[in-house]
Amino acid sequence: MTDMLDKVLLVGMGLDKKIKEVLEDLQKRGESEGSDNGESKGGDKGDEGLTPRQTVENKIVDEGTAVVKELLSVVDSAKTRIEEELSANSGKIRGKLNVAGVEEIEVVKEMARLAREKVDSLEKRVEKLESLLKKK
C-alpha cells in the first residue's frame, strides 16, 4: 500500500517538475519571439504550422496524458492488489470471529422457511381438532 502511495507521490512530483520546465521553456520562447523581428506572437510558425506556444502546449498535453496513463495503471494495479488482500483477510477475520458465511445463511433461511410451513400446517390441524372437540 505504501509502495502505491510512494509511486503516486513520485508521479505527482514528476508532473509538477515537468510542468515547471515546460512553462519556463514557454516563457523563454515567448520572450525570444517578442524580441525577434518585433513580430506579434502568432507571426512565426513552427515546422508543423504551429506557434511555439502551441507546440509547448501540445507537449504539456502529451506528457500530462502519459503521466495520467501511468498513474491510472498504478492505481488499477493497486486496486487489484487491495481487493485481493481484502478478500483473503476478510475470510480470515470471518473465521476468527466465527461469523456465518453466505452459504450458511442461505441454509438457515431455508430451514426457517420449512419450519414456518410446518408450524402453519400444525396450527391448522390443531384448529380442526379443537373445532371437533367443541362439537362433541
TORPA-4810 file (N, C-alpha, C, O; in nm, 3 decimals):
<nodes>
NODE_1_0.084_-0.119_0.000_0.000_0.000_0.000_0.088_0.125_0.000_0.061_0.221_-0.072_M
NODE_2_0.195_0.121_0.082_0.283_0.237_0.086_0.360_0.251_-0.045_0.393_0.363_-0.086_T
NODE_3_0.388_0.139_-0.111_0.454_0.145_-0.242_0.369_0.223_-0.340_0.420_0.305_-0.416_D
NODE_4_0.238_0.198_-0.339_0.148_0.267_-0.431_0.147_0.417_-0.400_0.154_0.499_-0.491_M
NODE_5_0.138_0.450_-0.272_0.138_0.592_-0.234_0.269_0.660_-0.275_0.269_0.774_-0.322_L
NODE_6_0.379_0.588_-0.256_0.508_0.643_-0.299_0.510_0.669_-0.449_0.558_0.772_-0.493_D
NODE_7_0.457_0.574_-0.526_0.454_0.592_-0.671_0.367_0.709_-0.710_0.402_0.788_-0.798_K
NODE_8_0.252_0.721_-0.644_0.162_0.832_-0.675_0.230_0.965_-0.645_0.220_1.059_-0.724_V
NODE_9_0.298_0.973_-0.531_0.367_1.097_-0.495_0.479_1.128_-0.594_0.496_1.243_-0.636_L
NODE_10_0.554_1.025_-0.632_0.663_1.046_-0.727_0.609_1.092_-0.863_0.667_1.180_-0.927_L
NODE_11_0.500_1.032_-0.906_0.440_1.071_-1.033_0.394_1.216_-1.024_0.416_1.295_-1.115_V
NODE_12_0.329_1.250_-0.912_0.282_1.387_-0.893_0.397_1.486_-0.892_0.388_1.594_-0.951_G
NODE_13_0.506_1.450_-0.824_0.621_1.539_-0.819_0.685_1.551_-0.957_0.729_1.660_-0.996_M
NODE_14_0.691_1.441_-1.031_0.748_1.444_-1.165_0.665_1.530_-1.258_0.720_1.603_-1.340_G
NODE_15_0.534_1.522_-1.245_0.445_1.604_-1.327_0.464_1.751_-1.294_0.469_1.835_-1.384_L
NODE_16_0.474_1.782_-1.166_0.494_1.921_-1.124_0.626_1.975_-1.180_0.630_2.088_-1.231_D
NODE_17_0.731_1.897_-1.172_0.862_1.940_-1.223_0.857_1.961_-1.373_0.909_2.059_-1.425_K
NODE_18_0.793_1.866_-1.445_0.785_1.875_-1.590_0.705_1.997_-1.634_0.742_2.065_-1.729_K
NODE_19_0.595_2.024_-1.564_0.513_2.140_-1.597_0.594_2.269_-1.578_0.586_2.360_-1.661_I
NODE_20_0.671_2.276_-1.470_0.754_2.394_-1.446_0.857_2.411_-1.557_0.880_2.523_-1.604_K
NODE_21_0.920_2.301_-1.599_1.018_2.309_-1.706_0.955_2.357_-1.836_1.010_2.442_-1.906_E
NODE_22_0.840_2.302_-1.868_0.773_2.340_-1.992_0.728_2.485_-1.987_0.738_2.557_-2.086_V
NODE_23_0.678_2.529_-1.872_0.636_2.668_-1.859_0.755_2.764_-1.872_0.744_2.870_-1.933_L
NODE_24_0.868_2.725_-1.814_0.988_2.807_-1.829_1.031_2.812_-1.976_1.069_2.918_-2.026_E
NODE_25_1.025_2.698_-2.043_1.058_2.692_-2.184_0.964_2.780_-2.265_1.005_2.853_-2.356_D
NODE_26_0.836_2.773_-2.231_0.736_2.855_-2.298_0.764_3.004_-2.276_0.753_3.084_-2.369_L
NODE_27_0.801_3.039_-2.155_0.831_3.179_-2.124_0.954_3.225_-2.203_0.955_3.336_-2.257_Q
NODE_28_1.058_3.142_-2.209_1.178_3.179_-2.283_1.148_3.197_-2.431_1.194_3.292_-2.494_K
NODE_29_1.069_3.105_-2.486_1.034_3.116_-2.627_0.949_3.240_-2.653_0.964_3.307_-2.755_R
NODE_30_0.860_3.269_-2.561_0.776_3.388_-2.576_0.860_3.515_-2.572_0.836_3.609_-2.649_G
NODE_31_0.957_3.519_-2.483_1.043_3.637_-2.473_1.128_3.651_-2.599_1.143_3.761_-2.653_E
NODE_32_1.184_3.538_-2.645_1.268_3.546_-2.765_1.183_3.577_-2.887_1.230_3.646_-2.978_S
NODE_33_1.061_3.530_-2.893_0.972_3.557_-3.005_0.934_3.705_-3.006_0.927_3.766_-3.113_E
NODE_34_0.911_3.763_-2.890_0.876_3.904_-2.883_0.992_3.994_-2.923_0.971_4.102_-2.978_G
NODE_35_1.115_3.950_-2.895_1.230_4.033_-2.928_1.277_4.013_-3.073_1.341_4.101_-3.129_S
NODE_36_1.246_3.897_-3.134_1.283_3.868_-3.272_1.193_3.944_-3.368_1.071_3.925_-3.367_D
NODE_37_1.250_4.029_-3.449_1.184_4.098_-3.560_1.063_4.181_-3.519_0.994_4.234_-3.606_N
NODE_38_1.037_4.194_-3.392_0.925_4.276_-3.348_0.791_4.226_-3.393_0.694_4.302_-3.396_G
NODE_39_0.780_4.097_-3.430_0.654_4.041_-3.477_0.563_4.010_-3.359_0.606_4.003_-3.244_E
NODE_40_0.435_3.993_-3.391_0.340_3.952_-3.288_0.363_3.806_-3.257_0.437_3.739_-3.330_S
NODE_41_0.302_3.754_-3.150_0.329_3.618_-3.105_0.283_3.514_-3.205_0.338_3.404_-3.207_K
NODE_42_0.186_3.544_-3.288_0.139_3.445_-3.384_0.213_3.450_-3.516_0.178_3.376_-3.608_G
NODE_43_0.312_3.533_-3.529_0.378_3.553_-3.657_0.464_3.439_-3.703_0.462_3.407_-3.822_G
NODE_44_0.539_3.377_-3.615_0.632_3.272_-3.654_0.570_3.137_-3.631_0.530_3.105_-3.519_D
NODE_45_0.560_3.057_-3.735_0.501_2.925_-3.725_0.612_2.821_-3.714_0.721_2.840_-3.768_K
NODE_46_0.583_2.710_-3.642_0.679_2.602_-3.629_0.678_2.516_-3.753_0.615_2.550_-3.853_G
NODE_47_0.750_2.404_-3.745_0.758_2.313_-3.859_0.620_2.259_-3.898_0.594_2.234_-4.015_D
NODE_48_0.535_2.241_-3.801_0.404_2.183_-3.827_0.299_2.290_-3.848_0.180_2.259_-3.850_E
NODE_49_0.337_2.414_-3.864_0.241_2.521_-3.881_0.186_2.569_-3.747_0.083_2.636_-3.743_G
NODE_50_0.253_2.535_-3.637_0.208_2.577_-3.504_0.303_2.681_-3.449_0.421_2.683_-3.481_L
NODE_51_0.248_2.766_-3.364_0.334_2.863_-3.295_0.413_2.788_-3.190_0.374_2.678_-3.151_T
NODE_52_0.522_2.846_-3.143_0.598_2.780_-3.035_0.512_2.754_-2.912_0.527_2.653_-2.844_P
NODE_53_0.422_2.846_-2.885_0.334_2.829_-2.769_0.244_2.706_-2.788_0.226_2.627_-2.695_R
NODE_54_0.189_2.691_-2.907_0.103_2.576_-2.935_0.183_2.446_-2.926_0.134_2.344_-2.877_Q
NODE_55_0.307_2.450_-2.975_0.394_2.333_-2.968_0.419_2.293_-2.823_0.411_2.176_-2.787_T
NODE_56_0.449_2.393_-2.740_0.474_2.366_-2.598_0.348_2.317_-2.530_0.351_2.225_-2.449_V
NODE_57_0.235_2.379_-2.564_0.108_2.334_-2.505_0.079_2.190_-2.544_0.030_2.111_-2.463_E
NODE_58_0.109_2.157_-2.669_0.090_2.018_-2.713_0.180_1.922_-2.636_0.140_1.812_-2.601_N
NODE_59_0.305_1.967_-2.610_0.398_1.885_-2.532_0.342_1.863_-2.392_0.347_1.752_-2.339_K
NODE_60_0.289_1.970_-2.333_0.233_1.959_-2.197_0.119_1.859_-2.196_0.111_1.773_-2.107_I
NODE_61_0.031_1.870_-2.294_-0.083_1.779_-2.301_-0.035_1.635_-2.320_-0.085_1.544_-2.254_V
NODE_62_0.061_1.613_-2.411_0.111_1.478_-2.436_0.176_1.419_-2.311_0.151_1.304_-2.276_D
NODE_63_0.260_1.498_-2.247_0.329_1.449_-2.127_0.230_1.430_-2.012_0.242_1.335_-1.935_E
NODE_64_0.134_1.521_-2.001_0.031_1.506_-1.898_-0.050_1.380_-1.920_-0.084_1.309_-1.825_G
NODE_65_-0.082_1.352_-2.045_-0.158_1.231_-2.078_-0.078_1.107_-2.041_-0.132_1.012_-1.985_T
NODE_66_0.051_1.108_-2.073_0.136_0.994_-2.040_0.142_0.973_-1.889_0.137_0.860_-1.841_A
NODE_67_0.154_1.082_-1.814_0.161_1.072_-1.668_0.029_1.020_-1.612_0.028_0.936_-1.523_V
NODE_68_-0.082_1.070_-1.665_-0.213_1.025_-1.617_-0.232_0.877_-1.648_-0.285_0.803_-1.566_V
NODE_69_-0.188_0.833_-1.768_-0.199_0.690_-1.801_-0.117_0.606_-1.705_-0.163_0.501_-1.659_K
NODE_70_0.003_0.652_-1.674_0.088_0.579_-1.580_0.023_0.576_-1.442_0.024_0.473_-1.375_E
NODE_71_-0.032_0.690_-1.400_-0.098_0.697_-1.271_-0.218_0.603_-1.266_-0.239_0.533_-1.167_L
NODE_72_-0.297_0.601_-1.373_-0.413_0.511_-1.378_-0.369_0.364_-1.373_-0.434_0.281_-1.310_L
NODE_73_-0.258_0.335_-1.438_-0.205_0.199_-1.435_-0.165_0.160_-1.292_-0.195_0.050_-1.246_S
NODE_74_-0.097_0.252_-1.224_-0.055_0.227_-1.086_-0.178_0.210_-0.996_-0.183_0.120_-0.913_V
NODE_75_-0.276_0.298_-1.014_-0.397_0.292_-0.932_-0.472_0.161_-0.959_-0.521_0.098_-0.866_V
NODE_76_-0.481_0.121_-1.085_-0.551_-0.002_-1.119_-0.482_-0.123_-1.058_-0.549_-0.211_-1.003_D
NODE_77_-0.350_-0.129_-1.068_-0.278_-0.243_-1.010_-0.290_-0.242_-0.858_-0.302_-0.348_-0.795_S
NODE_78_-0.288_-0.122_-0.798_-0.303_-0.113_-0.653_-0.444_-0.157_-0.612_-0.461_-0.225_-0.510_A
NODE_79_-0.543_-0.118_-0.690_-0.682_-0.157_-0.661_-0.696_-0.308_-0.664_-0.759_-0.367_-0.576_K
NODE_80_-0.639_-0.370_-0.765_-0.646_-0.515_-0.777_-0.578_-0.581_-0.658_-0.631_-0.677_-0.601_T
NODE_81_-0.462_-0.531_-0.622_-0.388_-0.588_-0.509_-0.465_-0.571_-0.378_-0.470_-0.662_-0.296_R
NODE_82_-0.524_-0.454_-0.360_-0.601_-0.429_-0.237_-0.723_-0.520_-0.230_-0.753_-0.576_-0.125_I
NODE_83_-0.793_-0.535_-0.344_-0.909_-0.624_-0.346_-0.870_-0.767_-0.310_-0.941_-0.833_-0.235_E
NODE_84_-0.757_-0.814_-0.363_-0.711_-0.949_-0.332_-0.678_-0.964_-0.185_-0.715_-1.063_-0.122_E
NODE_85_-0.609_-0.864_-0.129_-0.572_-0.870_0.012_-0.695_-0.861_0.101_-0.703_-0.933_0.201_E
NODE_86_-0.790_-0.775_0.067_-0.912_-0.764_0.147_-0.992_-0.894_0.144_-1.045_-0.937_0.246_L
NODE_87_-0.999_-0.954_0.028_-1.072_-1.080_0.016_-1.009_-1.189_0.102_-1.078_-1.261_0.174_S
NODE_88_-0.878_-1.199_0.095_-0.808_-1.300_0.174_-0.821_-1.272_0.324_-0.846_-1.363_0.403_A
NODE_89_-0.805_-1.146_0.362_-0.810_-1.111_0.503_-0.952_-1.118_0.560_-0.970_-1.152_0.677_N
NODE_90_-1.052_-1.086_0.478_-1.189_-1.091_0.530_-1.227_-1.235_0.564_-1.298_-1.259_0.661_S
NODE_91_-1.181_-1.331_0.485_-1.206_-1.471_0.515_-1.141_-1.512_0.646_-1.201_-1.584_0.726_G
NODE_92_-1.021_-1.467_0.669_-0.951_-1.498_0.794_-1.023_-1.436_0.913_-1.042_-1.500_1.017_K
NODE_93_-1.064_-1.310_0.898_-1.133_-1.240_1.007_-1.267_-1.307_1.036_-1.303_-1.328_1.152_I
NODE_94_-1.341_-1.342_0.931_-1.470_-1.409_0.949_-1.452_-1.540_1.024_-1.532_-1.575_1.111_R
NODE_95_-1.346_-1.612_0.990_-1.319_-1.738_1.060_-1.286_-1.716_1.206_-1.330_-1.793_1.292_G
NODE_96_-1.209_-1.613_1.237_-1.173_-1.585_1.376_-1.293_-1.537_1.457_-1.304_-1.568_1.576_K
NODE_97_-1.382_-1.463_1.394_-1.499_-1.410_1.464_-1.613_-1.512_1.469_-1.716_-1.488_1.532_L
NODE_98_-1.596_-1.626_1.401_-1.697_-1.730_1.395_-1.829_-1.676_1.340_-1.935_-1.701_1.395_N
NODE_99_-1.820_-1.601_1.229_-1.936_-1.542_1.163_-1.977_-1.634_1.048_-1.892_-1.688_0.976_V
NODE_100_-2.107_-1.649_1.031_-2.158_-1.735_0.925_-2.132_-1.674_0.787_-2.135_-1.552_0.770_A
NODE_101_-2.107_-1.761_0.692_-2.088_-1.717_0.554_-2.220_-1.712_0.480_-2.324_-1.747_0.535_G
NODE_102_-2.216_-1.670_0.356_-2.336_-1.655_0.274_-2.408_-1.790_0.258_-2.530_-1.796_0.272_V
NODE_103_-2.334_-1.896_0.230_-2.395_-2.027_0.211_-2.464_-2.075_0.338_-2.574_-2.130_0.334_E
NODE_104_-2.398_-2.055_0.450_-2.457_-2.096_0.578_-2.584_-2.019_0.607_-2.681_-2.075_0.659_E
NODE_105_-2.585_-1.891_0.576_-2.704_-1.808_0.599_-2.818_-1.854_0.510_-2.933_-1.857_0.554_I
NODE_106_-2.788_-1.891_0.386_-2.892_-1.942_0.296_-2.953_-2.071_0.349_-3.073_-2.092_0.339_E
NODE_107_-2.870_-2.159_0.406_-2.919_-2.283_0.463_-3.014_-2.254_0.579_-3.120_-2.316_0.590_V
NODE_108_-2.975_-2.161_0.665_-3.059_-2.124_0.780_-3.191_-2.064_0.733_-3.296_-2.093_0.791_V
NODE_109_-3.188_-1.981_0.629_-3.312_-1.923_0.574_-3.406_-2.034_0.526_-3.526_-2.029_0.552_K
NODE_110_-3.351_-2.131_0.456_-3.432_-2.242_0.405_-3.492_-2.322_0.520_-3.608_-2.361_0.516_E
NODE_111_-3.411_-2.346_0.624_-3.461_-2.418_0.741_-3.573_-2.339_0.808_-3.672_-2.398_0.851_M
NODE_112_-3.560_-2.209_0.818_-3.664_-2.125_0.878_-3.791_-2.129_0.795_-3.901_-2.133_0.851_A
NODE_113_-3.781_-2.129_0.664_-3.898_-2.135_0.577_-3.973_-2.266_0.597_-4.096_-2.268_0.608_R
NODE_114_-3.897_-2.377_0.600_-3.960_-2.508_0.622_-4.026_-2.515_0.759_-4.136_-2.569_0.774_L
NODE_115_-3.960_-2.459_0.859_-4.017_-2.459_0.994_-4.148_-2.379_0.997_-4.244_-2.422_1.061_A
NODE_116_-4.152_-2.264_0.931_-4.275_-2.184_0.925_-4.388_-2.263_0.859_-4.501_-2.261_0.906_R
NODE_117_-4.357_-2.333_0.748_-4.458_-2.413_0.680_-4.513_-2.522_0.772_-4.634_-2.546_0.774_E
NODE_118_-4.425_-2.588_0.848_-4.469_-2.693_0.939_-4.555_-2.635_1.051_-4.657_-2.694_1.089_K
NODE_119_-4.516_-2.522_1.104_-4.593_-2.457_1.210_-4.731_-2.420_1.159_-4.831_-2.441_1.228_V
NODE_120_-4.738_-2.365_1.039_-4.868_-2.329_0.981_-4.957_-2.453_0.966_-5.076_-2.448_1.001_D
NODE_121_-4.902_-2.563_0.916_-4.983_-2.684_0.898_-5.027_-2.739_1.034_-5.140_-2.786_1.048_S
NODE_122_-4.937_-2.734_1.133_-4.974_-2.783_1.266_-5.083_-2.696_1.329_-5.173_-2.748_1.395_L
NODE_123_-5.076_-2.565_1.308_-5.179_-2.475_1.361_-5.315_-2.508_1.300_-5.417_-2.507_1.369_E
NODE_124_-5.317_-2.536_1.171_-5.443_-2.572_1.105_-5.499_-2.703_1.163_-5.619_-2.715_1.185_K
NODE_125_-5.412_-2.801_1.186_-5.456_-2.929_1.243_-5.511_-2.910_1.384_-5.613_-2.968_1.420_R
NODE_126_-5.443_-2.827_1.462_-5.489_-2.800_1.598_-5.626_-2.734_1.594_-5.715_-2.769_1.673_V
NODE_127_-5.645_-2.637_1.503_-5.775_-2.570_1.491_-5.885_-2.671_1.455_-5.995_-2.665_1.511_E
NODE_128_-5.856_-2.762_1.365_-5.955_-2.864_1.327_-5.991_-2.952_1.446_-6.107_-2.982_1.472_K
NODE_129_-5.885_-2.994_1.520_-5.909_-3.080_1.637_-5.990_-3.006_1.743_-6.079_-3.065_1.805_L
NODE_130_-5.959_-2.879_1.765_-6.034_-2.801_1.864_-6.179_-2.784_1.822_-6.270_-2.793_1.905_E
NODE_131_-6.202_-2.761_1.695_-6.340_-2.747_1.647_-6.417_-2.879_1.663_-6.536_-2.879_1.694_S
NODE_132_-6.348_-2.992_1.642_-6.412_-3.123_1.661_-6.447_-3.147_1.808_-6.552_-3.203_1.839_L
NODE_133_-6.359_-3.104_1.896_-6.382_-3.121_2.040_-6.499_-3.033_2.087_-6.577_-3.075_2.172_L
NODE_134_-6.510_-2.916_2.035_-6.621_-2.825_2.073_-6.755_-2.877_2.026_-6.856_-2.854_2.092_K
NODE_135_-6.759_-2.947_1.915_-6.883_-3.002_1.862_-6.935_-3.116_1.949_-7.056_-3.138_1.953_K
NODE_136_-6.851_-3.186_2.016_-6.891_-3.303_2.097_-6.936_-3.262_2.228_-6.974_-3.346_2.310_K
</nodes>
